Amino acid sequence: MSNFSDFGLLPPILDALAAEGYDNPTPIQSQAIPQVLAGRDLCGIAQTGTGKTAAFALPILQRLAGETTRTPRGTCRALVLSPTRELASQIAQSFRSYRGRLPLSTAVVFGGVPLGPQQRQLAAGVDILVATPGRLLDLIDRRALELSGIRVLVLDEADRMLDLGFIHALKRIVRLLPKQRQTLLFSATMPKTIAALSEEYLTDPVKVVVTPPATTVERVDQTVTFVPAERKRELLATILRDPDFARVLVFTRTKHGADRVVRHLSQAGIDSAAIHGNKSQPQRERALAGFRAGHTRVLVATDIASRGIDVEGVSHVVNFELPNVPEDYVHRIGRTARAGAAGNAISFCSDEERPYLRDIEKLTRLPLTVTAAPSAMRLASHTASGRAPEYSAPPRRTAPNQARPGRQARPNPRPKHASNGKRRHGAAAGADPLPAFLRHRPQGNPRGNPQDKSTLQPVRS
């Protein structure tokens, strides 16, 4: 199918797609929409940013628009389950955009906000409900919603839902659904748990795979820089002063880590905002809205944002900390290079994170290009002139009795009164003022360690 009109979609839907600027379906849409329109269960595997939402939203709108029955009070006809609030909100907005003039109602429910308004919204009945599993069960327990009238169930980003521990909630929800229904499962990866979930919940499903599982976005330029953990914030602030970093998404592993990064960037005069699970829903929405509108250039997030953030023009993704789940790396860098654009992903890697890096390379089957710290760095605090010193290899360790660069030779053993037993730091005039971790490393090994068996590429000047 080379055009949306080839699917036989209703004119209001086609008009809405044209208004959104959608001309041609993506591969996942071309293969999935005809199968869903035919009433088949489907398991769709595709990378983030490939148009999975429209692949299930358009046929659902087409099906519900063709039914003449009204949705009873306190029920819904189509249920879409999402792992995060941000993704749920985005899916609901997509349904509203695609429906055009169709008289179909859409509601979204998630945690972090009062239950009352959501209960009142569901009281009259809604055609399409987008929900996170936890809040959906809260509403069911309060008897604000019952699921016996569900025609279509969608499990979106199913692998992430399992990662977040929603499996028991999913099982309870599915038990409340009618057995005669259409079930659609969409995921970016296909681990064994998703295959098992597909066999349990889908009936004779069609499997659509448009990209190999866990492959990274081809248009993303991916590099890794080795840096001690205590120097990461300094390096981040430095590279963010480069105007080419126009809209940047920075990922940390922890919520507190995201807040610390924002505080450090603020002290460095760089405007940023954080989004994570400890933030209230209004705070999360304000941070995301500011990032989308361009008012905030840097958004610091945990992996809650690796799914569900669809922001145009993200120029760079910075992995301030590597994820300990390698699949999350794929989703993180998928926030850039969306809709055919190019993108950049930069990862900081400390010694403690090298096992994570090896896991990522094993999963993606792609060694990351190792680079030195960007040559545009300006570490004014290390030089009186404010100019960045040239990168150079760290000085070789010399014999105890041999003079080091910038120091005078002294006898060995050193007299106790020479430094009161304390090791000297710094060097006299002529010493390299650049911290050792930013100096050029020897060719042939990322850390210049002959015992290191890593398969990573050598550092390039």
Helices and strands as residue ranges (DSSP letters): G 4-7, H 11-20, H 27-37, E 42-45, H 52-65, E 76-81, H 85-99, E 106-109, H 115-123, E 126-131, H 133-141, E 152-155, H 158-163, H 167-175, E 182-187, H 192-201, E 206-209, E 220-226, G 229-231, H 232-240, E 248-251, H 255-267, E 272-275, H 281-293, E 298-301, G 303-305, E 316-319, H 326-333, G 338-340, E 343-349, G 351-353, H 354-364, E 369-371, G 380-382, G 416-418, G 436-438
